Amino acid sequence: MSSLRPSVEELESSLAIGFYDDGGLDIDFRVTQDGRLSKLLEESSPSEHSRSRVQNHQAVPKLNIVIQVAGSRGDVQPFIALGSELQNHHGHRVRIATHAHFENFVRETGLEFYPIGGDPTELMTYIVKNPGLIPSISSIKAGDVGRKRKMLAEMLDGCWKSCIERDILSNRPFVADAIIANPPSFGHIHCAQALGIPLHIMFTMPWTGTRAFAHPLANLRCSFDTNRDMANVISYHVVEWMIWQGTGDVINNWRTKTLNLEALGSSEGPKLLKTLQIPHTYCWSPALVPRPSDWPEHIDVCGFFFREPPAYEPPVDLTAFLDDGPAPIYIGFGSIVIEDPEALMSLIIEVIQITGVRAVISRGWSNLGRGRRSNDTIFYLGDCPHEWLFRRVAAVVHHGGAGTTACGLLNAAPTFVVPFFGDQYFWGNMVASTGAGPAPVPYNSLNVTRFARSIMHCLDPWTKKAARTVAFKMKSESGIKAAVQSFHAHLPSNMQCDVVKDQAAAWCYKDKHCTLKLSKIAAAALLSQSIVKREMIFHMQPKPIHIDVRRSDPISGVLSATLHIVGSMIRAVTDVAFESYQVYKLGRSQELIVDGEPKIQRGEASTGPSVRPNLISESIHSLGPASKQKRHQLTRDWESHGIHDDGESWPESNQSIPNSNSHRNGNHIYTVRIIFTVSAKSAGKLAFLPVKGLMIDIPLAAAEGMRALPRLYGDNGYEPGVVTGWKSGAAIAVKSFTHGVQEGIRDIFVRTYAGKKKDGAKGVARGLGEGVLSLTMKTGAAALGLVAYPCQGLYKSAYTAMHTMAREKVDQAKEEEGQWLLENRQDATSEVRNIILGFLQARDKQGK
């Protein structure tokens, strides 16, 4: 990725970004033809793509795969089909991590399930009310935004737990070896970074910038002279940035408190998937939406994910209705929660009467037709597999979910899309572009005339012929198999255990003579027989993720770093007061009865410290190992009055606190102690921020900006590696200084000579100028690096040493899974013997 891409500030200054009344994102390109933005087109240039180029010929071990999905049933169903393929035909252990609402839907297929939190019904209601990126005023007044942010925090925590927690039914340990996720689950890349494992994004709508079409969540308004390719590419950057503005603080709080990772800045957070080149596989048919030619090689399009049609015995009355006349049309909006379903139902009935068609109406989550009975013209339907039904209808009318759209087209059913939000508009337009249906009509614009005209369009013979053409192409594809192939092809080549070849490596064994990769069961067997010591095995990261900030020039780099430091200091100042006040409120909420009178009523504490749920446990933990007895006493005393790690403080209805001055005084003492601890931690952070900024952030930003300027004329000089600790920081500082000075001096002569050879006297002047610039920038970056890189290495080493809770949980979970695998082997004794023999052979072979 080029470091000279336009910044967010440059994008804002070059575009007019607004919002519709429903919160939709409106990007106006009529105001600009800014040349600075052309850099984005260079990043999105056409590339050759061949599936064979990513073939991973190394054997793929059996993995623990967690598939994290947020959304509706239509979002979850394709991943169930994918998970079944991975588990049943490739031997992987697959866990679907999604909303608790879909537990039975997942488990009945034989896959594991883990709840990540979040209510899909509430989520759909909110999205229908706020189809854009910006919530409506009514939603803000109703408190919807706060509830959604709380839901996001819950889902992030659930995503992390889904990677390392035991199965909630069988209690079998689980630690993920790889993650597959859709983008709205949000926690994926951060969980992958914390574990050091591969991530693969799969989705039903485009989330990667391209010139071919705009982001489905953005509406573009362009004048006739606007570069449409540029507008399409920029729409992805703007949407990513807008999403980060609403979620970044919640994600960063979770990263630092739960995952023990550093917070991300506003320049890195929105584009993390692109910067790290995370593999993407889009599960739609190339026959419907061809793969854009400008996507890089790690982006695939594989086809829709279709599950095996479930066994279904239709009710007698449905069969009778289908057989008792011409094929009906299907009308249903699935998991969409419609605000006024009765008004929509009246509209549907009127349209059916005008067009003279018969209809099967799916009640869905909105319970359409509630209280109405089926008749000769309309059949009201509960749950029914689309795979079975869509083969028996003349056309389908729905909201435009990717799965429903795919199923209709696969069965050659002409399709009319009534989009509500998101990618539904995109799919409606794609259907119309193939001729398999009319142009989509947004729900808010739907009326009798448009509805009736669209139904008649679906019944036109030409539309039916186009639908059959699309179906013929789609039936030649195998989306799930292609997606599995893509997933396996993008896995790192170092995931195989050196002892148990079909198992994934989870540990790294090191001694004086060799380094070996060990699976969980191999490590458990070797430890159980004291063949290796615990301190000789370490957590292995098959796909380590390192995030470095890229700068385009020294001035903007230093300015950006300075603004980030100032913002962090402001947040730290507010944290000192805010967290102390939260603890104070929590302490006050426990004084339920004072002098015989209730001090606080049930429910009054609802405005308490829900923002920082682990505040008490963190504060108690921070008292340190020397205060272990005091910490246990403090925990018991607070928990005895209803304070737990989740921050809730609701006493039982029959609970009373003794009217005791000594009790109240003791409670006050504990409250003051925790307030002091929290304040001290926040104040310590505040004091450290300017030091870190002056010694690390600003020098690094300046050095990276200086190194970037020579790239303007194609000089791609030495690139320092990734600083992971004090050793690598010192080594990179020396190498960077040596290369910077050597290249700077050399470029004076090389650039001047090359300019003279190409353009004579003019070339000499230009080459000399480039050489001087190179000398100044490269030697300047080299000098700054002597300070910045060692300081960065020391900081990272200290940060790693001080933040160990997440790593300790992961290590414990892996040990427990290895022990469980060993204990539940029928041939455990033979397995242990084979593992020891294989380990000794591998160690001897590598040690020679």
C-alpha positions in Angstrom: 0.0 0.0 0.0 1.3 3.4 -0.9 2.1 5.8 1.9 1.2 8.8 -0.3 -2.6 8.1 -0.3 -4.8 11.2 0.5 -5.5 11.6 4.2 -9.0 11.8 5.6 -8.6 15.6 5.9 -7.7 15.8 2.2 -10.8 13.8 1.3 -13.0 16.0 3.4 -11.6 19.1 1.8 -12.1 17.7 -1.7 -15.7 16.4 -1.3 -19.1 17.5 -0.2 -20.3 14.9 2.3 -23.9 15.1 3.5 -26.8 13.0 4.7 -30.3 12.3 3.7 -33.2 12.6 6.1 -33.0 8.9 6.8 -29.3 9.1 7.6 -28.1 7.8 4.2 -24.6 8.9 3.2 -24.6 11.5 0.3 -21.3 12.1 -1.4 -21.3 15.0 -3.9 -18.4 14.9 -6.5 -19.7 17.9 -8.5 -17.6 20.3 -6.4 -14.2 18.8 -7.2 -11.8 17.5 -9.8 -8.9 17.4 -7.2 -5.8 15.9 -8.6 -4.7 14.7 -5.2 -7.4 12.1 -5.2 -6.0 10.4 -8.3 -3.6 8.6 -6.0 -6.5 6.4 -5.0 -7.0 5.3 -8.6 -3.3 4.2 -8.8 -4.0 2.0 -5.7 -7.0 0.5 -7.5 -5.4 -0.3 -10.8 -6.4 -3.4 -12.8 -4.6 -6.6 -11.9 -4.5 -10.1 -13.3 -6.3 -12.7 -11.3 -6.0 -16.4 -11.4 -7.2 -18.8 -8.8 -4.2 -21.0 -9.3 -1.9 -18.3 -8.2 -2.9 -18.8 -4.5 -2.8 -22.6 -4.4 -1.3 -23.8 -1.1 0.2 -27.1 -2.0 1.1 -27.8 1.6 -1.3 -30.1 3.5 -3.9 -28.2 5.5 -4.0 -29.5 9.1 -7.3 -29.9 11.0 -8.2 -26.5 12.5 -10.4 -25.1 15.1 -12.3 -22.5 13.0 -14.6 -19.9 14.5 -17.0 -18.2 12.1 -18.2 -14.8 13.5 -21.4 -13.5 12.0 -23.5 -10.5 12.9 -26.8 -9.9 11.2 -30.1 -11.5 10.2 -30.9 -15.1 9.4 -30.0 -14.4 5.8 -26.6 -13.4 6.9 -26.1 -16.5 9.1 -27.5 -19.2 6.7 -24.6 -19.0 4.1 -22.0 -19.5 6.8 -23.8 -22.5 8.2 -23.5 -24.0 4.7 -19.8 -23.1 4.6 -19.2 -24.5 8.1 -20.9 -27.8 7.2 -18.6 -28.1 4.2 -15.5 -27.4 6.3 -16.5 -29.8 9.1 -18.0 -32.6 7.1 -15.7 -32.8 4.2 -12.4 -31.4 5.5 -12.3 -32.5 9.1 -12.1 -29.1 10.7 -13.9 -28.3 14.0 -16.2 -25.4 13.3 -18.0 -23.1 15.7 -20.5 -20.5 14.5 -20.5 -17.5 16.7 -23.6 -15.4 16.3 -26.7 -14.1 18.1 -28.4 -16.4 20.6 -31.6 -16.2 18.5 -30.0 -18.5 16.0 -28.7 -21.2 18.3 -31.2 -23.9 17.3 -30.8 -23.0 13.6 -27.0 -23.6 13.9 -27.0 -26.7 16.2 -29.5 -28.6 14.2 -26.9 -28.8 11.4 -24.3 -30.4 13.7 -22.1 -27.3 14.1 -21.0 -25.9 17.4 -22.6 -22.6 18.5 -21.4 -19.7 20.7 -23.5 -16.7 21.5 -21.9 -13.3 20.9 -24.8 -11.2 22.2 -26.9 -8.7 20.4 -30.6 -9.0 19.5 -31.1 -9.4 15.7 -34.8 -8.3 16.0 -33.8 -5.1 17.8 -31.0 -4.6 15.3 -33.3 -5.0 12.3 -35.9 -2.6 13.9 -33.2 0.0 14.4 -31.8 -0.4 10.9 -35.2 -0.1 9.3 -35.8 3.1 11.3 -32.3 4.3 10.4 -31.3 2.9 7.0 -28.3 5.2 6.7 -25.1 5.6 8.6 -26.4 8.5 10.7 -29.3 7.8 13.2 -32.4 9.9 13.0 -33.3 12.5 15.6 -36.1 10.3 16.9 -33.7 7.4 17.5 -31.3 9.7 19.3 -34.1 11.0 21.5 -35.3 7.5 22.2 -31.8 6.4 23.3 -31.4 3.9 20.5 -27.8 5.0 19.8 -26.7 4.3 23.4 -28.3 0.9 23.3 -26.6 0.0 20.0 -23.2 1.1 21.3 -23.8 -1.1 24.4 -24.8 -3.9 22.1 -21.6 -3.5 20.1 -19.5 -3.7 23.2 -21.4 -6.9 24.2 -20.8 -8.4 20.8 -17.1 -7.5 20.7 -16.7 -9.2 24.1 -18.7 -12.2 22.7 -16.5 -12.4 19.7 -13.4 -12.7 21.8 -14.9 -15.3 24.1 -16.0 -17.3 21.0 -12.3 -17.7 20.2 -11.1 -19.1 23.6 -14.1 -20.2 25.7 -15.4 -23.7 26.2 -18.5 -25.0 24.4 -21.5 -23.9 26.4 -23.3 -27.3 26.2 -20.5 -29.9 26.2 -17.9 -27.9 28.1 -15.3 -29.0 25.6 -12.4 -26.5 25.5 -11.9 -24.5 22.3 -9.1 -22.2 21.1 -9.4 -20.9 17.6 -6.7 -21.6 15.0 -8.4 -19.4 12.3 -11.2 -16.9 12.0 -13.7 -16.5 9.3 -16.0 -13.5 9.7 -18.3 -11.0 8.0 -17.3 -7.3 8.4 -20.3 -6.3 10.7 -19.1 -8.6 13.4 -16.3 -5.9 13.9 -14.2 -7.9 16.4 -12.6 -10.2 13.8 -9.3 -8.5 13.0 -8.7 -7.5 16.6 -9.2 -11.1 17.9 -6.9 -12.3 15.1 -4.2 -9.9 16.2 -4.5 -10.9 19.9 -4.2 -14.6 19.0 -1.8 -14.2 16.1 -3.9 -16.4 13.8 -5.2 -16.0 10.2 -8.4 -14.1 9.4 -10.5 -14.5 6.3 -13.3 -12.1 5.6 -16.3 -13.4 3.7 -19.4 -11.4 2.8 -22.4 -11.1 0.6 -21.8 -7.4 -0.3 -18.8 -5.5 -1.6 -16.6 -4.1 1.2 -13.4 -3.6 -0.8 -12.8 -0.4 -2.8 -13.1 -0.7 -6.6 -13.6 1.5 -9.6 -16.4 -0.8 -10.8 -19.2 0.3 -8.5 -19.7 2.5 -5.4 -20.0 1.2 -1.8 -23.6 -0.1 -1.3 -24.0 2.2 1.7 -23.1 5.4 -0.2 -25.2 7.3 -2.7 -23.1 9.3 -5.2 -24.1 12.4 -7.0 -21.8 13.2 -9.9 -21.7 15.8 -12.6 -21.1 14.9 -16.2 -17.4 15.7 -16.0 -16.8 13.8 -12.7 -14.4 10.9 -12.9 -16.8 8.1 -11.9 -14.0 5.6 -11.3 -12.5 8.0 -8.7 -15.9 8.6 -7.1 -16.5 4.9 -6.7 -13.2 4.3 -5.1 -13.5 7.2 -2.7 -17.0 6.1 -1.5 -15.4 3.1 0.2 -12.9 5.3 2.1 -15.6 7.6 3.2 -17.9 4.8 4.4 -15.0 3.2 6.3 -14.2 6.4 8.0 -17.8 7.2 8.9 -18.2 3.7 10.5 -15.0 4.2 12.5 -16.3 7.5 13.9 -19.3 5.7 15.4 -17.5 2.6 16.7 -13.8 3.4 17.1 -13.9 4.5 20.8 -15.9 1.3 21.7 -13.5 -0.9 19.8 -10.4 0.8 21.3 -11.8 0.5 24.9 -12.3 -3.2 24.2 -8.9 -3.6 22.6 -7.0 -2.1 25.6 -9.1 -3.5 28.4 -9.9 -7.0 27.2 -7.3 -7.9 24.5 -4.4 -6.0 26.0 -3.7 -4.4 22.6 -2.8 -0.8 21.9 -5.6 1.6 20.8 -5.8 2.5 17.1 -5.7 6.0 15.7 -8.3 7.4 13.4 -5.9 7.1 10.5 -5.3 3.3 11.0 -8.6 2.0 12.3 -10.8 2.6 9.3 -8.5 0.9 6.8 -7.0 -1.9 8.8 -8.3 -4.7 6.6 -6.9 -3.0 3.5 -3.6 -2.1 5.1 -3.0 -5.6 6.4 -4.2 -7.2 3.1 -6.6 -9.5 4.8 -8.0 -12.1 2.4 -11.6 -11.6 1.3 -13.9 -14.0 -0.4 -17.2 -12.5 -1.7 -20.0 -15.0 -1.9 -22.0 -13.9 -4.9 -22.2 -15.2 -8.4 -19.8 -13.9 -11.0 -22.7 -14.3 -13.4 -24.6 -11.6 -11.5 -21.7 -9.4 -10.4 -18.3 -10.1 -12.2 -15.2 -9.7 -10.1 -13.7 -6.2 -10.6 -10.5 -6.2 -12.5 -8.8 -3.8 -10.1 -9.1 -6.0 -7.0 -5.8 -7.4 -5.7 -5.0 -11.1 -5.7 -6.1 -11.7 -2.1 -9.7 -10.8 -3.1 -11.8 -13.6 -4.5 -15.4 -14.0 -5.8 -16.6 -17.5 -5.5 -20.3 -17.8 -6.0 -23.3 -17.9 -3.7 -23.3 -20.3 -0.7 -26.2 -22.7 -1.0 -26.9 -25.2 1.7 -28.3 -28.6 1.0 -32.0 -28.3 0.8 -33.5 -29.3 4.1 -36.0 -32.1 4.4 -39.4 -30.5 4.2 -42.9 -31.8 4.3 -45.3 -29.1 3.2 -48.6 -28.6 5.0 -51.6 -30.0 3.1 -53.3 -26.6 2.7 -50.1 -25.1 1.1 -49.9 -28.0 -1.4 -53.6 -27.6 -2.2 -53.2 -23.9 -2.8 -50.3 -24.3 -5.1 -52.1 -27.0 -7.1 -55.4 -25.2 -7.3 -54.5 -22.6 -9.9 -51.7 -20.8 -11.8 -48.4 -20.4 -10.1 -48.6 -17.6 -7.5 -46.0 -14.9 -6.8 -44.1 -14.9 -3.5 -44.1 -11.8 -1.3 -42.0 -11.8 1.9 -39.6 -9.5 3.7 -38.0 -12.1 6.0 -36.3 -10.7 9.1 -37.2 -7.0 8.3 -39.2 -5.5 11.1 -41.6 -3.2 9.5 -42.9 -0.3 11.5 -46.5 -0.4 10.1 -47.1 -4.0 8.8 -50.9 -3.5 8.5 -50.5 -0.5 6.1 -48.1 -2.6 3.9 -50.6 -5.5 4.0 -53.4 -3.3 2.8 -51.1 -2.1 -0.1 -50.3 -5.7 -1.0 -53.9 -6.8 -1.1 -54.8 -3.9 -3.4 -52.0 -4.7 -5.8 -53.0 -8.3 -5.9 -56.6 -7.3 -6.8 -55.4 -4.9 -9.5 -52.9 -7.4 -11.1 -55.1 -10.5 -10.8 -52.3 -12.7 -9.5 -52.3 -15.2 -6.7 -49.8 -14.8 -3.9 -48.1 -16.6 -1.1 -47.3 -14.1 1.6 -44.6 -15.0 4.1 -45.5 -13.5 7.5 -41.8 -13.0 8.5 -40.7 -11.2 11.6 -43.3 -8.4 11.0 -46.1 -11.0 11.1 -47.7 -9.8 7.9 -51.4 -10.6 7.6 -51.8 -11.1 11.4 -55.4 -12.1 12.1 -56.1 -12.8 8.4 -57.0 -16.2 7.0 -55.9 -17.7 3.7 -58.3 -17.8 0.8 -58.3 -18.8 -2.9 -56.1 -15.8 -3.8 -53.8 -15.4 -0.9 -52.0 -18.0 1.2 -50.4 -16.8 4.5 -47.2 -18.7 5.1 -45.1 -19.4 8.2 -41.7 -20.8 8.0 -40.9 -22.6 4.7 -37.6 -23.3 3.0 -37.1 -21.0 0.0 -35.3 -23.8 -1.8 -38.5 -25.8 -1.9 -41.0 -22.9 -2.4 -39.2 -20.8 -5.1 -39.3 -23.7 -7.6 -43.1 -23.4 -7.4 -43.8 -19.7 -7.9 -44.0 -17.4 -10.9 -42.0 -14.6 -9.4 -40.6 -13.4 -6.0 -41.0 -10.0 -4.3 -38.7 -9.5 -1.3 -36.4 -7.0 0.5 -33.2 -7.9 -1.5 -31.2 -9.9 1.0 -28.3 -11.6 -0.7 -29.4 -15.1 0.2 -33.0 -14.6 -0.8 -32.0 -12.9 -4.1 -29.6 -15.8 -4.8 -32.2 -18.5 -4.1 -34.8 -16.8 -6.3 -32.4 -16.4 -9.3 -31.0 -20.0 -8.9 -34.6 -21.2 -9.4 -35.2 -18.9 -12.4 -37.8 -16.8 -10.5 -38.1 -13.2 -11.8 -37.3 -10.9 -8.9 -38.6 -7.6 -7.7 -36.6 -6.1 -4.9 -38.1 -3.6 -2.4 -35.0 -2.5 -0.5 -35.0 -1.1 3.0 -31.3 -0.4 3.7 -27.7 -1.4 3.1 -26.8 -3.8 0.3 -30.4 -4.4 -0.6 -30.3 -1.5 -3.1 -27.1 -3.0 -4.6 -28.7 -6.4 -5.2 -31.9 -4.8 -6.6 -29.8 -2.9 -9.1 -27.8 -6.0 -10.0 -30.9 -8.0 -10.6 -32.3 -5.3 -12.9 -29.0 -5.1 -14.8 -29.4 -8.8 -15.9 -32.9 -8.2 -17.0 -34.2 -10.8 -14.5 -36.4 -8.2 -12.8 -37.5 -4.6 -12.7 -35.6 -1.7 -11.2 -35.8 -1.8 -7.4 -38.3 0.5 -5.6 -37.3 1.6 -2.1 -39.8 0.7 0.6 -40.4 4.4 1.4 -41.3 5.1 -2.3 -43.5 2.0 -2.8 -47.1 2.7 -3.9 -49.8 0.8 -5.7 -48.9 1.9 -9.2 -45.2 1.1 -8.8 -45.9 -2.2 -7.1 -48.4 -3.3 -9.7 -46.2 -2.2 -12.7 -43.2 -4.1 -11.2 -45.2 -7.3 -10.8 -46.4 -7.2 -14.4 -42.7 -6.6 -15.4 -41.8 -9.8 -13.6 -44.4 -11.8 -15.5 -43.3 -10.6 -18.9 -41.8 -13.5 -21.0 -38.6 -11.6 -21.7 -38.0 -11.2 -17.9 -38.6 -14.9 -17.4 -36.2 -15.7 -20.2 -33.5 -13.5 -18.6 -34.1 -15.2 -15.2 -33.6 -18.6 -16.8 -30.3 -17.5 -18.4 -28.9 -16.3 -15.0 -30.1 -19.5 -13.4 -28.3 -21.6 -16.0 -25.0 -19.8 -15.3 -25.3 -20.0 -11.5 -25.9 -23.7 -11.6 -22.5 -24.2 -13.1 -20.9 -22.6 -10.1 -19.9 -24.2 -6.8 -19.7 -21.3 -4.4 -19.0 -23.2 -1.2 -16.3 -25.4 -2.6 -14.6 -22.4 -4.2 -14.8 -20.5 -0.9 -13.2 -23.4 1.0 -10.5 -23.6 -1.7 -9.8 -19.9 -1.3 -9.7 -20.1 2.5 -7.2 -23.0 2.5 -5.1 -21.3 -0.2 -4.6 -18.2 1.9 -3.6 -20.0 5.1 0.0 -19.5 6.2 2.3 -22.4 5.3 3.6 -22.8 8.9 0.4 -24.1 10.6 1.3 -27.8 10.6 2.5 -29.5 13.8 6.0 -31.0 13.4 5.1 -34.0 15.4 1.4 -34.7 14.7 1.2 -33.9 11.1 -2.6 -33.6 10.7 -2.9 -31.2 13.7 -2.5 -27.4 13.8 0.5 -26.0 15.6 -0.4 -24.0 18.7 2.9 -24.0 20.6 6.5 -23.3 19.8 9.1 -25.4 21.5 12.6 -24.0 21.8 15.9 -25.3 23.2 19.6 -24.7 22.4 19.5 -26.9 19.3 16.1 -26.7 17.7 12.7 -25.0 17.3 9.6 -27.2 16.8 6.0 -26.4 16.3 3.7 -28.4 18.5 -0.1 -29.0 18.5 -2.2 -28.7 21.6 -2.3 -32.5 22.2 1.4 -32.9 21.4 2.3 -30.3 24.0 0.0 -31.9 26.6 1.5 -35.4 26.0 5.1 -34.2 26.3 4.3 -32.1 29.4 2.4 -35.0 31.0 5.5 -37.2 30.7 7.9 -34.5 31.7 9.7 -34.8 28.3 9.7 -31.0 28.1 9.4 -28.2 30.7 6.6 -25.7 30.6 9.0 -22.8 30.3 10.3 -24.3 27.1 7.1 -23.9 25.1 5.6 -20.6 24.0 2.5 -19.4 22.4 2.8 -19.6 18.7 1.5 -17.0 16.3 1.2 -18.5 12.8 0.0 -15.1 11.4 1.3 -12.3 13.6 -0.3 -8.9 12.9 1.8 -5.7 13.4 0.2 -2.3 12.8 2.5 0.5 11.8 1.4 4.0 10.9 2.3 5.2 7.4 3.0 8.9 6.7 2.9 10.7 3.4 5.3 13.6 4.4 7.0 14.9 7.5 4.9 17.9 8.1 1.5 16.2 8.0 2.9 13.2 9.8 4.2 15.3 12.7 0.9 17.3 12.8 -1.2 14.2 12.8 0.9 12.6 15.6 0.7 15.8 17.7 -3.1 16.0 17.3 -3.3 12.4 18.3 -1.3 13.0 21.4 -3.3 16.1 22.4 -6.6 14.1 21.9 -5.3 11.2 24.0 -4.3 13.7 26.8 -7.8 15.3 26.7 -9.4 11.8 27.0 -7.0 10.9 29.9 -8.0 14.1 31.8 -11.7 13.3 31.4 -11.0 9.7 32.5 -9.5 10.8 35.8 -12.7 12.6 36.7 -15.2 10.3 35.0 -13.9 7.0 36.4 -13.6 8.4 39.9 -17.2 9.7 39.7 -18.4 6.3 38.4 -16.8 4.5 41.4 -18.3 7.1 43.8 -21.7 6.5 42.3 -21.2 2.7 42.6 -20.3 3.1 46.3 -23.3 5.4 47.0 -25.6 2.9 45.3 -24.9 0.4 48.1 -26.1 2.6 50.9 -29.7 1.2 50.6 -30.8 1.9 54.1 -29.5 4.8 56.3 -31.1 5.4 59.7 -33.9 3.1 58.8 -34.9 5.0 55.6 -34.2 3.7 52.1 -31.4 5.8 50.5 -31.9 4.4 47.0 -34.7 2.7 45.3 -34.5 -0.3 43.0 -33.7 0.8 39.5 -32.2 4.2 40.5 -28.7 2.9 39.8 -29.5 2.2 36.2 -27.6 5.3 35.2 -24.5 4.0 37.1 -21.3 2.7 35.8 -22.5 0.6 32.9 -20.0 2.3 30.6 -17.1 0.7 32.3 -18.3 -2.7 33.4 -15.0 -4.1 34.6 -14.0 -0.9 36.5 -14.2 -2.5 40.0 -12.5 -5.7 39.1 -9.7 -3.8 37.3 -9.2 -1.5 40.3 -9.1 -4.4 42.8 -6.7 -6.2 40.5 -4.5 -3.2 40.3 -3.8 -3.3 44.0 -1.1 -5.8 43.1 0.0 -9.2 44.4 1.3 -7.8 47.6 -2.2 -6.9 48.6 -3.7 -10.3 47.7 -5.5 -10.7 51.1 -6.8 -7.2 50.9 -8.0 -7.7 47.4 -10.0 -10.8 48.4 -11.5 -9.0 51.3 -12.4 -6.0 49.2 -14.0 -8.3 46.5 -16.0 -10.2 49.1 -17.2 -7.0 50.8 -18.3 -5.4 47.6 -19.8 -8.6 46.2 -21.7 -9.1 49.4 -23.7 -6.0 48.6 -24.4 -6.8 44.9 -21.3 -5.5 43.2 -19.8 -7.9 40.7 -17.5 -7.8 37.7 -20.3 -7.0 35.3 -20.9 -3.7 37.1 -24.4 -4.5 38.2 -25.5 -3.6 41.7 -29.1 -4.8 42.0 -29.8 -6.2 45.5 -32.4 -8.9 46.0 -35.7 -7.5 47.0 -35.4 -9.0 50.5 -31.8 -7.8 50.9 -31.1 -5.2 53.6 -27.9 -3.7 54.8 -27.5 -3.5 58.6 -27.9 0.0 59.9 -24.4 0.2 61.2 -22.1 3.2 61.2 -19.1 0.9 61.2 -20.4 -0.8 58.1 -21.0 2.5 56.3 -17.6 3.8 57.3 -15.9 0.6 56.1 -17.8 0.9 52.8 -16.6 4.5 52.4 -13.0 3.5 53.1 -13.1 0.9 50.4 -14.8 3.4 48.0 -12.1 6.0 48.6 -9.4 3.4 48.1 -10.7 2.3 44.8 -11.2 5.9 43.7 -7.6 6.6 44.6 -6.4 3.6 42.6 -8.5 4.5 39.6 -7.4 8.1 39.7 -3.7 7.2 40.1 -3.9 4.9 37.0 -5.5 7.6 34.9 -3.1 10.2 36.1 -0.2 8.0 35.4 -1.4 7.5 31.8 -1.8 11.3 31.5 1.7 11.9 32.7 3.2 9.3 30.3 1.5 10.5 27.1 3.6 13.6 26.4 6.8 11.6 27.1 5.7 8.9 24.7 4.7 11.5 22.1 8.0 13.4 22.2 10.3 10.3 22.4 8.4 7.9 20.1 5.3 9.1 18.2 6.5 12.4 16.8 10.0 11.2 15.8 8.6 8.1 14.2 6.1 10.2 12.3 8.8 12.6 11.1 11.1 9.7 10.1 8.4 7.9 8.2 7.4 11.1 6.5 11.0 11.9 5.4 11.4 8.4 4.0 8.1 8.8 2.0 9.1 12.0 0.1 11.7 10.3 -2.2 9.1 7.8 -3.2 7.5 10.7 -5.2 10.1 10.2 -7.9 10.2 6.4 -7.6 12.9 6.0 -5.0 11.9 3.1 -2.9 14.8 2.9 -0.5 15.4 0.8 2.6 12.3 -0.1 4.5 12.9 -0.7 8.2 11.3 -3.9 9.6 8.7 -4.2 12.3 9.8 -3.3 15.9 8.4 -5.9 18.3 10.7 -5.3 21.3 13.8 -3.6 22.6 16.2 -6.0 20.7 14.5 -5.4 17.3 14.2 -1.7 18.0 18.0 -1.4 18.6 18.8 -3.5 15.5 16.5 -1.6 13.2 17.9 1.7 14.5 21.4 0.7 13.5 20.3 -0.7 10.1 18.1 2.3 9.3 20.9 4.7 10.1 23.5 2.8 8.1 21.2 2.5 5.0 19.9 6.0 5.3 23.4 7.7 5.3 24.7 5.4 2.5 21.7 5.8 0.3 21.6 9.6 0.9 25.2 10.1 -0.1 25.0 7.7 -3.0 21.9 9.3 -4.5 23.7 12.7 -4.9 25.9 11.1 -7.6 23.5 8.4 -8.9 20.6 10.8 -9.5 22.7 13.5 -11.0 24.4 11.1 -13.4 21.0 9.5 -14.4 19.5 12.9 -15.0 22.4 13.9 -17.3 22.3 10.7 -19.2 18.5 11.1 -19.8 18.0 14.9 -20.4 21.4 16.5 -20.5 21.8 19.8 -18.6 18.2 19.9 -17.6 18.5 16.4 -16.3 21.6 17.4 -14.2 19.6 20.1 -12.4 16.7 17.8 -11.8 18.9 14.9 -10.7 20.9 17.1 -8.4 17.7 18.4 -6.8 16.4 14.9 -6.3 19.8 13.8 -4.9 19.8 16.7 -2.4 16.3 16.0 -1.3 17.2 12.3 -0.9 20.3 13.1 1.1 18.3 15.5 3.4 15.4 13.2 3.9 17.1 9.9 4.3 19.9 11.1 6.6 17.3 13.0 8.6 15.1 9.9 9.0 18.2 7.9 9.9 19.2 10.3 12.7 15.6 10.4 14.1 15.5 6.6 13.9 18.4 6.4 16.3 16.2 7.8 19.0 12.7 6.6 17.9 13.3 2.9 17.2 15.0 2.0 20.4 12.4 4.0 22.4 9.6 2.3 20.5 11.2 -1.1 21.2 11.5 -0.4 24.9 7.9 0.8 25.0 6.6 -2.3 23.3 8.6 -4.6 25.6 7.3 -2.8 28.6 3.7 -2.8 27.3 3.9 -6.5 26.6 5.3 -7.3 30.1 2.6 -5.2 31.8 -0.4 -6.4 29.9 -0.5 -10.2 30.2 -4.1 -11.0 31.2 -5.3 -11.8 27.6 -2.2 -13.9 26.8 -2.5 -15.8 30.1 -6.1 -16.7 29.3 -5.2 -17.9 25.9 -2.3 -20.1 27.2 -4.6 -21.5 29.9 -7.3 -22.3 27.3 -4.8 -24.0 25.0 -3.4 -26.1 27.9 -7.0 -27.2 28.9 -7.9 -28.1 25.3 -4.7 -30.2 24.9 -5.3 -32.0 28.2 -9.0 -32.6 27.2 -7.9 -34.1 23.8 -5.4 -36.3 25.5 -7.8 -37.6 28.2 -10.6 -38.3 25.7 -8.5 -40.4 23.3 -9.5 -44.0 23.3 -5.9 -45.0 22.6 -4.3 -42.3 24.8 -1.3 -44.5 25.9 -0.5 -45.3 22.3 -1.0 -41.7 21.2 1.4 -40.4 23.9 4.0 -43.0 22.9 3.8 -42.0 19.2 4.0 -38.3 20.1 7.1 -38.8 22.2 8.8 -40.9 19.5 7.9 -38.3 16.8 9.1 -35.4 19.0 12.5 -37.1 19.7 12.9 -37.9 16.0 12.0 -34.4 14.9 14.3 -32.8 17.5 17.3 -35.0 16.6 16.7 -34.4 12.9 16.7 -30.6 13.3 19.5 -30.6 15.8 22.0 -32.2 13.5 
